Amino acid sequence: MPPAPGLKLKRNMLSSRLHQTKKIWSKLKSQERKQKMVLS
């Protein structure tokens, strides 16, 4: 029995949100690294 389309949609939304969070996180990390380079 295939999963309900609603379930699939939910999973897609969750994974895309996770992806968005990862992107923001990596951006923050790179900014932090740049600031450290400027400070030192």
N, CA and C atoms as an extended XYZ file, in Angstrom:
120
Properties=species:S:1:pos:R:3:atomname:S:1:resname:S:1:resid:I:1 pbc="F F F"
N         0.854       -1.203        0.000 N   MET     1
C         0.000        0.000        0.000 CA  MET     1
C         0.890        1.254        0.000 C   MET     1
N         0.728        2.119       -0.992 N   PRO     2
C         1.549        3.336       -1.063 CA  PRO     2
C         1.145        4.343        0.008 C   PRO     2
N         2.088        5.147        0.467 N   PRO     3
C         1.747        6.148        1.487 CA  PRO     3
C         0.784        7.186        0.931 C   PRO     3
N        -0.006        7.755        1.816 N   ALA     4
C        -0.966        8.776        1.382 CA  ALA     4
C        -0.225        9.994        0.830 C   ALA     4
N        -0.806       10.645       -0.179 N   PRO     5
C        -0.161       11.832       -0.766 CA  PRO     5
C         0.086       12.929        0.266 C   PRO     5
N        -0.815       13.033        1.235 N   GLY     6
C        -0.649       14.049        2.279 CA  GLY     6
C         0.613       13.799        3.082 C   GLY     6
N         0.876       12.502        3.351 N   LEU     7
C         2.050       12.133        4.122 CA  LEU     7
C         3.319       12.504        3.340 C   LEU     7
N         3.279       12.214        2.049 N   LYS     8
C         4.437       12.515        1.209 CA  LYS     8
C         4.697       14.020        1.187 C   LYS     8
N         3.616       14.779        1.076 N   LEU     9
C         3.725       16.236        1.029 CA  LEU     9
C         4.346       16.752        2.331 C   LEU     9
N         3.873       16.188        3.455 N   LYS    10
C         4.399       16.596        4.754 CA  LYS    10
C         5.889       16.336        4.830 C   LYS    10
N         6.274       15.148        4.362 N   ARG    11
C         7.684       14.778        4.430 CA  ARG    11
C         8.523       15.722        3.566 C   ARG    11
N         7.984       16.066        2.389 N   ASN    12
C         8.692       16.983        1.493 CA  ASN    12
C         8.867       18.348        2.153 C   ASN    12
N         7.809       18.824        2.801 N   MET    13
C         7.876       20.120        3.467 CA  MET    13
C         8.910       20.102        4.575 C   MET    13
N         8.931       18.990        5.333 N   LEU    14
C         9.886       18.866        6.426 CA  LEU    14
C        11.311       18.871        5.900 C   LEU    14
N        11.561       18.092        4.861 N   SER    15
C        12.921       18.002        4.331 CA  SER    15
C        13.362       19.332        3.728 C   SER    15
N        12.438       20.033        3.075 N   SER    16
C        12.806       21.322        2.481 CA  SER    16
C        13.100       22.343        3.577 C   SER    16
N        12.351       22.267        4.671 N   ARG    17
C        12.583       23.187        5.780 CA  ARG    17
C        13.943       22.888        6.409 C   ARG    17
N        14.234       21.591        6.511 N   LEU    18
C        15.519       21.176        7.066 CA  LEU    18
C        16.644       21.696        6.189 C   LEU    18
N        16.451       21.587        4.877 N   HIS    19
C        17.447       22.057        3.914 CA  HIS    19
C        17.658       23.563        4.080 C   HIS    19
N        16.548       24.302        4.243 N   GLN    20
C        16.604       25.751        4.416 CA  GLN    20
C        17.404       26.088        5.668 C   GLN    20
N        17.123       25.356        6.750 N   THR    21
C        17.820       25.598        8.018 CA  THR    21
C        19.303       25.345        7.865 C   THR    21
N        19.642       24.269        7.146 N   LYS    22
C        21.061       23.952        6.930 CA  LYS    22
C        21.751       25.060        6.146 C   LYS    22
N        21.038       25.586        5.147 N   LYS    23
C        21.619       26.653        4.324 CA  LYS    23
C        21.894       27.890        5.188 C   LYS    23
N        20.907       28.266        6.004 N   ILE    24
C        21.059       29.433        6.873 CA  ILE    24
C        22.207       29.197        7.852 C   ILE    24
N        22.269       27.967        8.394 N   TRP    25
C        23.302       27.627        9.370 CA  TRP    25
C        24.688       27.752        8.754 C   TRP    25
N        24.859       27.224        7.547 N   SER    26
C        26.169       27.282        6.895 CA  SER    26
C        26.537       28.731        6.574 C   SER    26
N        25.531       29.530        6.224 N   LYS    27
C        25.786       30.939        5.916 CA  LYS    27
C        26.290       31.644        7.176 C   LYS    27
N        25.620       31.377        8.315 N   LEU    28
C        26.040       31.984        9.574 CA  LEU    28
C        27.465       31.560        9.913 C   LEU    28
N        27.752       30.285        9.716 N   LYS    29
C        29.079       29.757       10.029 CA  LYS    29
C        30.154       30.451        9.195 C   LYS    29
N        29.884       30.623        7.913 N   SER    30
C        30.875       31.251        7.030 CA  SER    30
C        31.066       32.719        7.424 C   SER    30
N        29.983       33.398        7.811 N   GLN    31
C        30.088       34.790        8.244 CA  GLN    31
C        30.949       34.876        9.504 C   GLN    31
N        30.741       33.914       10.417 N   GLU    32
C        31.497       33.877       11.660 CA  GLU    32
C        32.978       33.718       11.359 C   GLU    32
N        33.289       32.831       10.423 N   ARG    33
C        34.672       32.564       10.044 CA  ARG    33
C        35.314       33.832        9.463 C   ARG    33
N        34.541       34.541        8.623 N   LYS    34
C        35.048       35.774        8.013 CA  LYS    34
C        35.360       36.802        9.095 C   LYS    34
N        34.468       36.925       10.066 N   GLN    35
C        34.677       37.893       11.145 CA  GLN    35
C        35.939       37.552       11.929 C   GLN    35
N        36.166       36.263       12.192 N   LYS    36
C        37.353       35.847       12.929 CA  LYS    36
C        38.609       36.201       12.139 C   LYS    36
N        38.548       36.008       10.824 N   MET    37
C        39.694       36.319        9.984 CA  MET    37
C        39.977       37.825       10.026 C   MET    37
N        38.913       38.623       10.046 N   VAL    38
C        39.067       40.078       10.083 CA  VAL    38
C        39.649       40.503       11.436 C   VAL    38
N        39.176       39.878       12.489 N   LEU    39
C        39.627       40.245       13.836 CA  LEU    39
C        41.101       39.898       14.047 C   LEU    39
N        41.530       38.742       13.584 N   SER    40
C        42.903       38.305       13.831 CA  SER    40
C        43.909       38.993       12.913 C   SER    40
